[in-house]
Amino acid sequence: MVETRNSSLPLDCLIVLGARLNRQGEPGRVAKLRLRHALQLWRDHQPGCRILITGGQTAGAASTEARAMARWSLGWVEEHWGTAVREELAACLVVEEASHNTAASAANTLPVVQGLKGHSVGLVSDALHMHRAHYLFRRQFARHGIRLHPLPAPGLVRHYWRQRRYLWLTKMALREGGAWLKVLATLVLGRRPGR
């Protein structure tokens, strides 16, 4: 069980949202940022907490985001914390591989969390994405009595700013803004929200 900063309630599960893989089929910078944050929370607070990684397969990729992120996590933990901790993590990892956007991740992880008997869940994404992700997940989870706690991974915006990758940062902000517009449009039109 993980203690959140915002709550004294323990968490049954950490949901880590997928992010694009690089050309080699490995998690990219955003995915690794999310994973390192989730793994640190898991190790610092309680290794028995389940880690649910969500993310489907994109065109041309050899693996799903979730599977590649789980594989990378196991390797990173073994390299930094040893084989025994890697084995503990392997027993706690769960992957959801059907989702191609944040709204689908919210819908598809709900039955998994229910199957794990989860009542209090941490949501891990980067800070830029967290507000929309939390909104979409809360819409799915709250009606089933599952408490959701946002646990944003810090540092993404700062990293791109320090690297002077202003165009990439602008692209990310515009993409997130566009995704919010889709969410608002679905509320007005009554359709299912997308990425």
C-alpha positions in Angstrom: 0.0 0.0 0.0 1.4 3.4 -1.0 0.8 6.5 1.0 0.0 9.5 -1.1 1.1 13.0 -0.4 -2.5 14.2 -0.6 -4.1 11.5 1.4 -3.5 9.2 4.3 -5.4 6.5 2.5 -3.3 3.6 1.3 -3.3 2.7 -2.4 -4.0 -0.8 -3.7 -2.7 -0.1 -7.2 -0.6 2.4 -9.2 -1.8 3.0 -12.8 1.0 4.2 -15.1 -0.2 5.7 -18.4 1.5 4.6 -21.5 3.5 6.9 -23.8 5.0 6.5 -27.2 7.9 4.1 -27.8 11.0 5.2 -29.6 12.2 3.8 -33.0 14.0 0.9 -31.2 10.7 -0.1 -29.6 11.8 1.1 -26.2 10.0 3.5 -23.9 10.7 7.1 -24.9 11.6 10.0 -22.6 8.0 10.6 -21.4 7.4 7.0 -20.7 10.6 6.6 -18.7 9.8 9.7 -16.7 6.4 8.2 -15.7 7.9 4.8 -15.0 10.8 6.0 -12.8 8.3 8.1 -10.8 6.0 5.1 -10.3 8.8 2.7 -9.5 10.2 5.1 -6.8 6.7 5.5 -5.3 6.3 1.7 -5.3 9.7 1.0 -3.7 9.6 3.9 -1.1 6.1 3.0 0.2 5.3 -0.6 -0.3 6.5 -3.1 -2.9 3.3 -5.2 -2.5 1.3 -2.5 -4.3 0.3 -3.6 -7.8 1.6 -1.5 -10.8 -0.8 -1.5 -13.7 0.8 -0.2 -17.0 -1.6 0.7 -19.8 -1.0 1.3 -23.5 -1.7 -0.4 -26.7 0.2 -1.1 -29.9 0.7 1.7 -32.4 1.2 1.2 -36.2 4.6 -0.1 -37.0 5.5 -1.0 -33.4 6.6 -4.5 -32.6 5.2 -4.4 -29.0 2.5 -2.6 -27.1 3.5 0.4 -25.0 2.5 -1.5 -21.8 4.6 -4.6 -22.6 7.6 -2.5 -23.6 7.3 -0.3 -20.5 6.9 -3.4 -18.2 10.0 -4.9 -19.8 12.0 -1.7 -19.4 10.9 -1.4 -15.8 12.1 -4.8 -14.9 15.5 -4.1 -16.4 15.8 -0.7 -14.8 14.9 -2.1 -11.4 17.4 -4.9 -11.7 20.2 -2.5 -12.7 19.5 0.0 -9.9 18.0 -2.1 -7.1 19.1 -5.7 -7.7 17.6 -9.0 -8.7 15.5 -9.5 -5.6 13.6 -6.3 -6.1 13.2 -7.1 -9.8 11.5 -10.4 -8.7 9.2 -8.5 -6.3 8.3 -6.1 -9.1 7.6 -8.9 -11.5 5.0 -10.3 -9.1 3.3 -6.9 -8.9 3.2 -5.9 -12.6 0.0 -6.0 -14.6 -0.3 -4.8 -18.2 -3.4 -3.6 -20.1 -2.6 -3.6 -23.8 -5.8 -2.7 -25.6 -5.9 1.1 -25.1 -4.8 3.5 -27.7 -5.7 6.8 -25.9 -6.3 8.1 -22.4 -10.0 7.7 -22.4 -9.7 4.0 -23.5 -7.1 3.5 -20.7 -9.6 4.8 -18.2 -12.3 2.4 -19.5 -10.1 -0.6 -20.0 -8.3 -0.4 -16.6 -11.5 -0.1 -14.6 -12.3 -3.9 -14.9 -8.7 -4.8 -14.2 -8.7 -2.7 -11.0 -12.0 -4.2 -10.0 -10.6 -7.6 -10.5 -7.7 -6.7 -8.3 -10.2 -5.6 -5.6 -8.8 -2.1 -5.8 -10.6 0.7 -3.9 -7.9 3.4 -3.8 -5.7 3.9 -6.9 -2.8 6.2 -7.7 -2.7 7.6 -11.2 0.8 8.3 -12.7 1.4 10.5 -15.7 3.5 13.5 -16.4 2.3 16.9 -15.0 1.3 18.3 -18.4 -1.0 15.3 -19.1 -2.3 14.7 -15.5 -5.3 17.1 -15.4 -7.0 15.6 -18.4 -6.0 12.1 -17.4 -7.4 12.6 -13.9 -10.6 14.0 -15.3 -11.2 11.1 -17.7 -10.3 8.4 -15.1 -12.4 10.0 -12.4 -15.4 9.9 -14.7 -15.0 6.1 -15.0 -13.8 5.2 -11.5 -15.8 7.5 -9.2 -19.2 5.9 -10.0 -17.8 2.5 -8.9 -16.6 3.8 -5.6 -12.9 3.7 -6.5 -10.9 6.6 -5.1 -8.3 8.1 -7.5 -5.2 10.0 -6.4 -3.2 11.9 -9.1 0.6 11.4 -8.6 2.2 13.5 -11.4 5.8 12.8 -12.4 7.7 16.1 -12.1 10.3 17.4 -14.5 9.1 17.0 -18.1 8.5 20.6 -18.8 11.7 21.7 -17.0 13.7 19.1 -19.0 12.5 20.3 -22.4 12.9 23.9 -21.3 16.5 23.4 -20.2 17.3 21.5 -23.4 15.9 24.4 -25.3 13.5 22.1 -27.1 10.9 24.8 -27.3 9.3 23.5 -30.5 8.8 20.1 -28.9 7.4 21.6 -25.7 5.0 23.8 -27.8 3.9 20.7 -29.8 3.2 18.8 -26.5 1.2 21.8 -25.1 -0.8 22.1 -28.4 -1.5 18.4 -28.5 -2.8 18.5 -24.9 -4.9 21.5 -25.6 -6.4 19.8 -28.7 -7.2 16.7 -26.6 -9.0 18.9 -24.1 -11.1 20.3 -26.9 -12.0 16.8 -27.9 -13.1 16.1 -24.4 -15.2 19.3 -24.3 -16.7 18.4 -27.7 -17.8 15.0 -26.5 -19.5 16.6 -23.5 -21.4 18.9 -25.8 -22.2 16.3 -28.4 -22.6 13.4 -26.0 -20.0 11.1 -27.6 -17.3 9.0 -26.0 -14.1 11.1 -25.3 -10.8 10.3 -27.2 -7.2 11.0 -26.6 
